[in-house]
Amino acid sequence: MLKGKTAVVTGASRGIGRAIALEMARQGADLAVIYIGDEALAEGVCEEARNFGVSARKYRCDVSDPNQVKEACESIVSEFGKADILVNNAGITRDALLLRMSEDDFDAVLGVNLKGAFYFIKHLSRALMKSGAGRIINISSVSGIMGNPGQANYSSSKAGLIGLTKTVAKELAPRNVTCNAIAPGFIETDMTANLPQSVKDSIDSAVPLKRMGKAQEVADLAVFLASDRASYITGEVIRVDGGMCM
């Protein structure tokens, strides 16, 4: 489905980003794995991707640093020769009630979740336009649609991603670049695996489908949006939340 394409995935060493990166590799895309923390995890994703017969390279990059993003994007285009797909998945949380939230924590979350996406779009836009069928996929959240207590920073960043998605979609549509957002709900990851069972039960009860989603379910949608089958879809926000936010 993605054979011959080059995909750039931020926050690709674990969780939803890892699932998206590996599914894109499975579908034939060469892979640029953007990470900030554990180099071994990032290399592990690259090794798994290469098992599908594609090229994969890792790039350490703090997405909140515009200079690092610029350098990473230049390296990717130089080494792969192009970029066809960009998935802005990198994200952090620093939860606290509004009255207790520090300015630093508010700024840090917006810096990674929102400005990081802006930087990558800015510095890869020329390559995506040259692709002839560029695809941008921003990983937002249902928190950006309905808000969530204790997450003023996170919800703001994810709501901002939705606005960014729609604006980029309008600006780049004349160059045949689409831009869409995915808004996951509760998804099973390493973080949720450590939650007490009582918390997991309360989450399940709040979701109409009565379960958490799987990272693979987000990845499958990302691959569809990156493919030619989604060539007439742009500016959309698609929830993967089991009906929680309907």
C-alpha positions in Angstrom: 0.0 0.0 0.0 2.9 2.4 0.7 5.6 0.8 -1.4 8.2 3.3 -2.5 7.2 5.9 0.0 9.3 7.4 2.8 7.6 8.0 6.1 8.8 10.2 8.9 7.3 9.3 12.3 8.0 11.3 15.5 7.9 9.6 18.9 8.3 6.4 17.0 10.3 4.3 19.6 7.3 3.2 21.7 3.5 3.1 22.0 1.3 4.5 19.2 4.3 5.9 17.3 6.0 2.5 17.2 2.8 0.8 16.0 2.4 3.4 13.3 6.0 3.2 12.2 6.0 -0.6 12.0 2.7 -0.8 10.1 3.9 1.7 7.6 7.1 -0.4 7.2 5.0 -3.5 6.8 3.1 -1.8 4.0 6.4 -1.0 2.2 7.4 2.4 3.4 11.0 3.3 4.2 11.2 4.7 7.7 12.7 7.7 9.5 12.3 7.0 13.2 12.4 10.1 15.3 13.1 9.6 19.0 14.4 11.5 22.1 14.9 8.9 24.8 16.0 5.3 24.6 18.3 4.8 21.6 18.1 1.0 21.9 14.3 1.1 21.6 14.6 3.3 18.5 17.1 0.9 16.9 14.8 -2.0 17.8 12.1 -0.4 15.7 14.5 0.1 12.8 15.6 -3.5 13.0 12.0 -4.7 13.0 11.2 -2.5 10.1 14.1 -3.8 8.1 12.6 -7.3 8.4 9.9 -6.1 6.0 12.6 -5.3 3.4 12.6 -1.5 3.8 15.2 1.0 4.8 15.0 2.4 8.3 17.2 5.0 10.1 16.9 6.6 13.5 17.3 10.3 14.3 17.6 11.6 17.8 15.7 14.9 17.9 14.1 17.1 20.6 11.0 18.1 18.6 10.6 21.2 20.7 13.9 22.6 19.5 13.5 24.2 16.0 17.2 23.9 15.2 17.3 20.2 16.0 14.2 19.6 13.9 15.7 21.6 11.0 18.9 19.5 11.1 16.9 16.2 11.4 14.7 17.1 8.4 17.7 18.1 6.3 19.4 14.8 7.1 16.3 12.8 6.3 15.8 14.4 2.9 19.6 14.1 2.2 19.8 10.4 3.2 16.4 9.1 1.8 16.2 11.6 -1.1 12.7 12.5 -0.2 9.8 12.5 2.3 6.3 11.5 1.4 4.6 11.0 4.7 4.9 12.8 8.0 3.3 11.5 11.2 3.5 14.0 14.1 3.1 11.7 17.1 5.6 12.8 19.6 3.9 14.0 22.8 4.3 14.4 26.6 2.0 14.9 29.5 2.6 17.0 32.7 -0.7 16.7 34.4 -1.9 18.9 37.2 -5.0 20.9 38.1 -5.0 24.4 36.6 -4.4 26.2 39.9 -1.3 24.0 40.5 0.1 23.9 37.0 3.3 25.7 36.5 4.1 27.9 33.5 7.0 25.6 32.7 4.8 22.6 32.6 2.3 24.3 30.4 5.0 25.6 28.0 6.8 22.2 27.9 3.7 20.3 26.8 2.8 22.8 24.1 6.4 22.9 23.0 6.5 19.2 22.3 2.9 18.4 21.3 2.1 21.5 19.2 5.2 23.4 18.3 7.0 20.2 17.5 4.4 19.3 14.9 4.6 22.9 13.5 8.4 22.6 13.2 8.3 19.3 11.3 5.6 20.4 8.9 7.5 23.7 8.3 10.8 22.0 7.5 9.4 19.0 5.5 6.8 20.9 3.6 9.0 21.4 0.5 9.8 17.7 0.4 6.2 16.8 0.9 5.1 19.1 -1.9 7.7 17.6 -4.2 6.3 14.2 -3.5 3.3 15.0 -5.6 1.1 13.1 -3.0 2.3 14.2 0.4 0.6 13.1 3.5 0.6 14.7 7.0 -1.0 13.0 9.9 -1.2 14.7 13.3 -1.9 12.6 16.3 -4.3 14.7 18.4 -6.5 13.3 21.2 -10.1 13.3 22.4 -8.8 15.5 25.2 -8.4 18.2 22.5 -12.0 17.8 21.5 -13.8 17.6 24.9 -11.2 18.8 27.4 -10.0 16.8 30.4 -9.6 17.9 34.1 -6.0 18.1 35.1 -4.8 18.5 31.5 -5.2 22.1 30.6 -1.8 22.0 28.9 -2.3 18.7 27.1 -5.9 19.5 26.0 -4.7 22.9 24.7 -1.9 21.3 22.7 -4.1 18.7 21.2 -6.9 21.2 20.4 -4.2 23.4 18.8 -3.1 20.4 16.6 -6.6 20.3 15.2 -6.5 24.0 14.3 -3.0 23.5 12.8 -4.3 20.5 10.8 -7.1 22.4 9.2 -4.9 25.4 8.3 -2.2 23.2 6.8 -4.8 21.3 4.9 -6.0 24.5 3.3 -2.6 25.9 2.6 -1.1 22.7 1.1 -4.1 21.3 -0.8 -3.1 23.1 -4.0 0.1 21.1 -4.0 -1.7 17.8 -3.5 -0.6 17.5 0.1 -3.3 16.3 2.5 -3.3 16.9 6.3 -5.5 15.0 8.7 -5.6 14.4 12.4 -6.4 11.3 14.4 -7.9 11.7 17.9 -7.3 8.5 20.0 -9.2 7.9 23.2 -7.9 5.5 25.8 -5.3 3.3 24.1 -3.4 0.3 25.6 0.2 1.4 25.9 3.1 0.8 28.4 1.7 3.7 30.4 -1.8 2.3 30.7 -0.5 -1.2 31.4 0.7 0.0 34.8 -2.6 1.5 35.9 -4.5 -0.2 38.8 -7.2 -2.6 37.7 -9.8 -0.4 39.3 -8.8 2.5 37.1 -8.8 0.3 34.0 -12.3 -0.8 34.9 -13.5 2.7 35.3 -12.1 3.6 31.9 -13.8 0.6 30.3 -17.1 1.6 31.8 -16.8 5.1 30.3 -16.3 3.8 26.8 -19.4 2.6 24.8 -17.4 -0.3 23.4 -16.3 -1.2 26.9 -12.6 -1.6 26.3 -9.5 0.4 25.6 -8.3 0.7 22.0 -5.1 -0.9 20.7 -2.2 1.0 19.2 -2.6 -1.2 16.1 -6.1 0.2 15.6 -4.6 3.7 15.4 -1.8 2.5 13.2 -4.3 1.0 10.7 -6.1 4.3 10.3 -2.8 6.2 9.9 -1.7 3.9 7.1 -5.1 4.4 5.4 -4.7 8.2 5.6 -1.2 7.9 4.2 -2.3 5.8 1.3 -3.7 6.7 -2.1 -7.0 5.4 -0.9 -7.4 8.6 1.2 -6.3 11.0 -1.5 -9.6 13.0 -1.3 -9.6 13.3 2.5 -8.1 16.4 4.0 -8.7 18.6 7.0 -10.5 15.8 8.9 -10.3 14.8 12.6 -11.1 11.1 13.0 -11.6 9.7 16.5 -10.4 6.3 17.5 -12.1 6.2 20.9 -14.7 3.4 21.0 -17.4 6.0 20.9 -16.4 7.8 24.0 -16.5 11.3 22.5 -19.6 11.0 20.3 
